[in-house]
Amino acid sequence: MKEKLSLTSEHKSVNKGDCFTVNWSSETPDSLFLTVDDGDSTQRYAVPDNGSKVCWSTRATKDMTVTLAGAFNGKKESVSVKVKVKGKK
């Protein structure tokens, strides 16, 4: 069975200050991390195999990138979604 990661965002764009939710699922990784990069800072979270997280664009200085990265029997895999932030400075 091939390992798999899935990551989706409820919005493709938001106004600065608004939030959006990302949802993910995976097939039994050894480890799994979610990284949120808004240009001002990068937050990294250890996450369960399946879940969701609300991401805020309040401090965004660029379009936001959310990445789900997992390790499967020593092999790393990752998927990302980009969310356009309107009104960023």
OpenMM code with the backbone's topology and positions (N, CA, C; nanometers):
from openmm import Vec3, app, unit

residues = "MET LYS GLU LYS LEU SER LEU THR SER GLU HIS LYS SER VAL ASN LYS GLY ASP CYS PHE THR VAL ASN TRP SER SER GLU THR PRO ASP SER LEU PHE LEU THR VAL ASP ASP GLY ASP SER THR GLN ARG TYR ALA VAL PRO ASP ASN GLY SER LYS VAL CYS TRP SER THR ARG ALA THR LYS ASP MET THR VAL THR LEU ALA GLY ALA PHE ASN GLY LYS LYS GLU SER VAL SER VAL LYS VAL LYS VAL LYS GLY LYS LYS".split()
positions = [
    Vec3(0.0844, -0.1189, 0.0000),
    Vec3(0.0000, 0.0000, 0.0000),
    Vec3(0.0883, 0.1244, 0.0000),
    Vec3(0.0596, 0.2188, -0.0888),
    Vec3(0.1376, 0.3411, -0.0988),
    Vec3(0.0924, 0.4407, 0.0086),
    Vec3(0.1903, 0.5000, 0.0770),
    Vec3(0.1576, 0.6020, 0.1770),
    Vec3(0.0997, 0.7235, 0.1059),
    Vec3(0.0147, 0.7952, 0.1759),
    Vec3(-0.0533, 0.9065, 0.1121),
    Vec3(-0.0786, 1.0178, 0.2120),
    Vec3(-0.0633, 1.1417, 0.1664),
    Vec3(-0.0985, 1.2607, 0.2439),
    Vec3(-0.2002, 1.3412, 0.1638),
    Vec3(-0.2962, 1.3987, 0.2321),
    Vec3(-0.3949, 1.4847, 0.1683),
    Vec3(-0.4098, 1.6116, 0.2524),
    Vec3(-0.4087, 1.7277, 0.1856),
    Vec3(-0.4232, 1.8563, 0.2543),
    Vec3(-0.5089, 1.9469, 0.1679),
    Vec3(-0.6144, 2.0039, 0.2261),
    Vec3(-0.7017, 2.0958, 0.1538),
    Vec3(-0.7298, 2.2187, 0.2388),
    Vec3(-0.7634, 2.3279, 0.1719),
    Vec3(-0.8032, 2.4512, 0.2402),
    Vec3(-0.9451, 2.4849, 0.1976),
    Vec3(-1.0247, 2.5371, 0.2926),
    Vec3(-1.1624, 2.5722, 0.2582),
    Vec3(-1.1686, 2.6950, 0.1677),
    Vec3(-1.0622, 2.7774, 0.1646),
    Vec3(-1.0582, 2.8981, 0.0804),
    Vec3(-0.9284, 2.9033, 0.0022),
    Vec3(-0.9349, 2.9575, -0.1190),
    Vec3(-0.8141, 2.9798, -0.1986),
    Vec3(-0.7599, 3.1198, -0.1756),
    Vec3(-0.8451, 3.2106, -0.1225),
    Vec3(-0.8002, 3.3460, -0.0894),
    Vec3(-0.8838, 3.3996, 0.0265),
    Vec3(-0.8211, 3.4879, 0.1051),
    Vec3(-0.8873, 3.5525, 0.2186),
    Vec3(-0.8404, 3.6973, 0.2250),
    Vec3(-0.9174, 3.7819, 0.2915),
    Vec3(-0.8735, 3.9174, 0.3202),
    Vec3(-0.7813, 3.9121, 0.4408),
    Vec3(-0.6818, 3.9999, 0.4445),
    Vec3(-0.5900, 4.0030, 0.5582),
    Vec3(-0.6715, 4.0196, 0.6866),
    Vec3(-0.6401, 3.9379, 0.7858),
    Vec3(-0.7113, 3.9388, 0.9132),
    Vec3(-0.8159, 3.8293, 0.9243),
    Vec3(-0.8550, 3.7723, 0.8102),
    Vec3(-0.9535, 3.6641, 0.8121),
    Vec3(-0.8845, 3.5297, 0.8377),
    Vec3(-0.9651, 3.4297, 0.8683),
    Vec3(-0.9107, 3.2956, 0.8918),
    Vec3(-0.9614, 3.2003, 0.7857),
    Vec3(-0.8956, 3.0851, 0.7790),
    Vec3(-0.9383, 2.9760, 0.6922),
    Vec3(-0.9016, 2.8461, 0.7621),
    Vec3(-0.9689, 2.7402, 0.7259),
    Vec3(-0.9444, 2.6099, 0.7874),
    Vec3(-0.8793, 2.5171, 0.6865),
    Vec3(-0.7745, 2.4478, 0.7310),
    Vec3(-0.7143, 2.3420, 0.6493),
    Vec3(-0.7530, 2.2079, 0.7105),
    Vec3(-0.7718, 2.1093, 0.6251),
    Vec3(-0.8061, 1.9731, 0.6666),
    Vec3(-0.7032, 1.8782, 0.6070),
    Vec3(-0.6664, 1.7770, 0.6827),
    Vec3(-0.5699, 1.6811, 0.6320),
    Vec3(-0.6059, 1.5395, 0.6720),
    Vec3(-0.5466, 1.4471, 0.5984),
    Vec3(-0.5560, 1.3054, 0.6330),
    Vec3(-0.4278, 1.2393, 0.5840),
    Vec3(-0.3945, 1.1279, 0.6470),
    Vec3(-0.2754, 1.0537, 0.6095),
    Vec3(-0.2955, 0.9066, 0.6422),
    Vec3(-0.2092, 0.8245, 0.5876),
    Vec3(-0.2159, 0.6809, 0.6114),
    Vec3(-0.1008, 0.6384, 0.7024),
    Vec3(-0.1243, 0.6369, 0.8312),
    Vec3(-0.0329, 0.5900, 0.9360),
    Vec3(0.1141, 0.6297, 0.9188),
    Vec3(0.1445, 0.7588, 0.9256),
    Vec3(0.2837, 0.8017, 0.9165),
    Vec3(0.3574, 0.7727, 1.0479),
    Vec3(0.4905, 0.7676, 1.0388),
    Vec3(0.5725, 0.7566, 1.1595),
    Vec3(0.5698, 0.8875, 1.2374),
    Vec3(0.5662, 0.9992, 1.1642),
    Vec3(0.5536, 1.1320, 1.2248),
    Vec3(0.4824, 1.2217, 1.1247),
    Vec3(0.4172, 1.3262, 1.1763),
    Vec3(0.3396, 1.4149, 1.0900),
    Vec3(0.3434, 1.5558, 1.1477),
    Vec3(0.3778, 1.6540, 1.0625),
    Vec3(0.3865, 1.7931, 1.1051),
    Vec3(0.3134, 1.8827, 1.0072),
    Vec3(0.2507, 1.9866, 1.0603),
    Vec3(0.1846, 2.0889, 0.9813),
    Vec3(0.2629, 2.2178, 1.0019),
    Vec3(0.3017, 2.2828, 0.8932),
    Vec3(0.3760, 2.4080, 0.8996),
    Vec3(0.2938, 2.5173, 0.8338),
    Vec3(0.2802, 2.6319, 0.9023),
    Vec3(0.2057, 2.7461, 0.8507),
    Vec3(0.3032, 2.8627, 0.8373),
    Vec3(0.3222, 2.9112, 0.7134),
    Vec3(0.4141, 3.0215, 0.6850),
    Vec3(0.3327, 3.1399, 0.6331),
    Vec3(0.3346, 3.2509, 0.7080),
    Vec3(0.2598, 3.3700, 0.6670),
    Vec3(0.3517, 3.4854, 0.6277),
    Vec3(0.4823, 3.4587, 0.6159),
    Vec3(0.5771, 3.5625, 0.5797),
    Vec3(0.6329, 3.6358, 0.6994),
    Vec3(0.5542, 3.6484, 0.8055),
    Vec3(0.5990, 3.7126, 0.9291),
    Vec3(0.6658, 3.6101, 1.0195),
    Vec3(0.6107, 3.4894, 1.0206),
    Vec3(0.6664, 3.3821, 1.1031),
    Vec3(0.6231, 3.2483, 1.0446),
    Vec3(0.6888, 3.1439, 1.0913),
    Vec3(0.6541, 3.0077, 1.0509),
    Vec3(0.6257, 2.9279, 1.1772),
    Vec3(0.5077, 2.8691, 1.1841),
    Vec3(0.4709, 2.7858, 1.2988),
    Vec3(0.4691, 2.6411, 1.2541),
    Vec3(0.5215, 2.5526, 1.3391),
    Vec3(0.5257, 2.4089, 1.3082),
    Vec3(0.4576, 2.3336, 1.4214),
    Vec3(0.3658, 2.2448, 1.3848),
    Vec3(0.2873, 2.1706, 1.4829),
    Vec3(0.2960, 2.0208, 1.4547),
    Vec3(0.3186, 1.9417, 1.5585),
    Vec3(0.3009, 1.7971, 1.5458),
    Vec3(0.1503, 1.7736, 1.5471),
    Vec3(0.1004, 1.6954, 1.4502),
    Vec3(-0.0445, 1.6784, 1.4370),
    Vec3(-0.0797, 1.5296, 1.4283),
    Vec3(-0.2064, 1.4963, 1.4574),
    Vec3(-0.2513, 1.3570, 1.4439),
    Vec3(-0.2679, 1.3195, 1.2963),
    Vec3(-0.2926, 1.1920, 1.2705),
    Vec3(-0.3050, 1.1416, 1.1328),
    Vec3(-0.4132, 1.2134, 1.0518),
    Vec3(-0.5202, 1.2543, 1.1171),
    Vec3(-0.6311, 1.3232, 1.0504),
    Vec3(-0.6735, 1.4405, 1.1375),
    Vec3(-0.7092, 1.5524, 1.0738),
    Vec3(-0.7552, 1.6644, 1.1545),
    Vec3(-0.7763, 1.7905, 1.0745),
    Vec3(-0.7912, 1.9012, 1.1476),
    Vec3(-0.8104, 2.0322, 1.0862),
    Vec3(-0.7515, 2.1387, 1.1781),
    Vec3(-0.7210, 2.2542, 1.1186),
    Vec3(-0.6655, 2.3649, 1.1952),
    Vec3(-0.7141, 2.4947, 1.1346),
    Vec3(-0.7507, 2.5891, 1.2202),
    Vec3(-0.7868, 2.7233, 1.1769),
    Vec3(-0.6579, 2.8053, 1.1693),
    Vec3(-0.6358, 2.8698, 1.0551),
    Vec3(-0.5173, 2.9525, 1.0334),
    Vec3(-0.5620, 3.0975, 1.0160),
    Vec3(-0.4966, 3.1888, 1.0863),
    Vec3(-0.5303, 3.3308, 1.0796),
    Vec3(-0.4295, 3.4040, 0.9930),
    Vec3(-0.4777, 3.4996, 0.9137),
    Vec3(-0.3914, 3.5772, 0.8240),
    Vec3(-0.3599, 3.7157, 0.8801),
    Vec3(-0.3828, 3.7371, 1.0073),
    Vec3(-0.3665, 3.8683, 1.0700),
    Vec3(-0.2270, 3.9270, 1.0491),
    Vec3(-0.1231, 3.8446, 1.0609),
    Vec3(0.0144, 3.8942, 1.0514),
    Vec3(0.0783, 3.8675, 0.9153),
    Vec3(-0.0002, 3.8230, 0.8187),
    Vec3(0.0542, 3.7840, 0.6884),
    Vec3(0.1197, 3.9011, 0.6162),
    Vec3(0.2411, 3.8770, 0.5678),
    Vec3(0.3120, 3.9752, 0.4851),
    Vec3(0.3269, 3.9227, 0.3425),
    Vec3(0.2750, 3.8028, 0.3184),
    Vec3(0.2751, 3.7412, 0.1851),
    Vec3(0.1610, 3.6406, 0.1820),
    Vec3(0.1402, 3.5800, 0.0664),
    Vec3(0.0421, 3.4724, 0.0586),
    Vec3(0.0868, 3.3602, 0.1512),
    Vec3(-0.0068, 3.2936, 0.2137),
    Vec3(0.0262, 3.1919, 0.3134),
    Vec3(0.0440, 3.0547, 0.2495),
    Vec3(0.1398, 2.9808, 0.3015),
    Vec3(0.1646, 2.8441, 0.2572),
    Vec3(0.1512, 2.7516, 0.3773),
    Vec3(0.0691, 2.6496, 0.3623),
    Vec3(0.0521, 2.5493, 0.4669),
    Vec3(0.1043, 2.4171, 0.4096),
    Vec3(0.1936, 2.3525, 0.4839),
    Vec3(0.2566, 2.2288, 0.4376),
    Vec3(0.2335, 2.1175, 0.5384),
    Vec3(0.1951, 2.0016, 0.4888),
    Vec3(0.1814, 1.8811, 0.5696),
    Vec3(0.2960, 1.7887, 0.5307),
    Vec3(0.3794, 1.7522, 0.6274),
    Vec3(0.4958, 1.6677, 0.6003),
    Vec3(0.4922, 1.5458, 0.6904),
    Vec3(0.5137, 1.4309, 0.6301),
    Vec3(0.5126, 1.3066, 0.7064),
    Vec3(0.6309, 1.2192, 0.6713),
    Vec3(0.6643, 1.1298, 0.7622),
    Vec3(0.7686, 1.0305, 0.7386),
    Vec3(0.7029, 0.8932, 0.7393),
    Vec3(0.7366, 0.8145, 0.6385),
    Vec3(0.6813, 0.6809, 0.6222),
    Vec3(0.7966, 0.5827, 0.6017),
    Vec3(0.8274, 0.5047, 0.7039),
    Vec3(0.9369, 0.4076, 0.6947),
    Vec3(1.0660, 0.4720, 0.6442),
    Vec3(1.0985, 0.5899, 0.7000),
    Vec3(1.2219, 0.6599, 0.6642),
    Vec3(1.2132, 0.7467, 0.5404),
    Vec3(1.1027, 0.7407, 0.4672),
    Vec3(1.0850, 0.8229, 0.3469),
    Vec3(0.9963, 0.9425, 0.3800),
    Vec3(1.0439, 1.0633, 0.3447),
    Vec3(0.9670, 1.1846, 0.3727),
    Vec3(0.8801, 1.2203, 0.2525),
    Vec3(0.7579, 1.2629, 0.2831),
    Vec3(0.6648, 1.3103, 0.1811),
    Vec3(0.6001, 1.4376, 0.2328),
    Vec3(0.5605, 1.5250, 0.1412),
    Vec3(0.4920, 1.6468, 0.1834),
    Vec3(0.3977, 1.6952, 0.0741),
    Vec3(0.2961, 1.7697, 0.1172),
    Vec3(0.2024, 1.8361, 0.0269),
    Vec3(0.1787, 1.9760, 0.0829),
    Vec3(0.1496, 2.0715, -0.0051),
    Vec3(0.1280, 2.2101, 0.0381),
    Vec3(0.0059, 2.2690, -0.0298),
    Vec3(-0.0522, 2.3684, 0.0365),
    Vec3(-0.1561, 2.4508, -0.0240),
    Vec3(-0.1180, 2.5960, -0.0018),
    Vec3(-0.1505, 2.6801, -0.1007),
    Vec3(-0.1268, 2.8241, -0.0883),
    Vec3(-0.2612, 2.8938, -0.0792),
    Vec3(-0.2655, 2.9945, 0.0080),
    Vec3(-0.3861, 3.0752, 0.0216),
    Vec3(-0.3467, 3.2203, -0.0023),
    Vec3(-0.4080, 3.2821, -0.1025),
    Vec3(-0.3791, 3.4217, -0.1370),
    Vec3(-0.4356, 3.5108, -0.0266),
    Vec3(-0.3549, 3.6074, 0.0184),
    Vec3(-0.3979, 3.7014, 0.1216),
    Vec3(-0.4130, 3.8388, 0.0566),
    Vec3(-0.5370, 3.8865, 0.0478),
    Vec3(-0.5652, 4.0160, -0.0125),
    Vec3(-0.5457, 4.1252, 0.0929),
    Vec3(-0.4760, 4.2327, 0.0565),
    Vec3(-0.4543, 4.3433, 0.1483),
    Vec3(-0.3288, 4.3288, 0.2317),
    Vec3(-0.2418, 4.2332, 0.1985),
    Vec3(-0.1173, 4.2148, 0.2746),
    Vec3(-0.0230, 4.3304, 0.2432),
    Vec3(0.0665, 4.3586, 0.3358),
    Vec3(0.1627, 4.4690, 0.3139),
    Vec3(0.3025, 4.4154, 0.3151),
] * unit.nanometer
topology = app.Topology()
chain = topology.addChain("A")
for resn in residues:
    res = topology.addResidue(resn, chain)
    for name in ("N", "CA", "C"):
        topology.addAtom(name, app.Element.getBySymbol(name[0]), res)
